[in-house]
Amino acid sequence: MNYYVTTTTDLLTPEQRKQFNDIIDVCHDSDFVSRLWDCLDHKVTDTVAEYGTEMENFKGDLADFCFGWVMGVKMMGIEAKIAHHNLKDK
């Protein structure tokens, strides 16, 4: 019988992870994000009006963007770690 063993490595430092989790919490619990979503004219944008999967993706992508933006140059170090980690797996 074949089986695969998978592992997960967090490439963020504990401080970075805390910041990212805090940003995620704000994006998922904030009335601001809902108000921002409601500003979109779904006939003009590439979005679907209903709240649901696309709204959740919007929240997640917004959190990713905010974290990447505030981390700036420091994210390049994380991206290098990810690339190195992925090369080790091949």
ZASEKE-228349 format. One record per residue (C-alpha): residue in one letter; x, y negated, z. Coordinates in steps of 0.5 Angstrom, whole numbers, plus 500, padded with zeros to 3 digits. Layout:
N
AXYZ
...
***
This chain:
90
M500500500
N503493498
Y501487502
Y504480503
V507476509
T505469508
T508463513
T507456513
T512451515
D511444517
L515439513
L513433517
T516431524
P512432530
E511424530
Q510424522
R504430523
K501426529
Q501419525
F498423519
N493427523
D491420526
I490417519
I486423517
D481422523
V480415522
C478417514
H473422516
D470419522
S470412520
D464408517
F469404513
V470410508
S463411507
R462403506
L468403501
W464409498
D458406497
C461400494
L463404488
D458404482
H458411480
K456410473
V462406472
T467410476
D469417475
T465419481
V459423483
A454419487
E452425492
Y455425499
G458432499
T465435496
E467429492
M466425498
E470429503
N475430497
F475422497
K476422505
G482427504
D485423498
L485417502
A488419508
D494422503
F495416500
C495412506
F500416510
G504416503
W504409503
V506407510
M511412510
G514409503
V521411502
K521416508
M516421504
M522422499
G526426504
I520430505
E519431498
A526433497
K525438503
I519441500
A522442493
H528445497
H523449501
N520451494
L526453491
K528458496
D522462495
K524463488
***
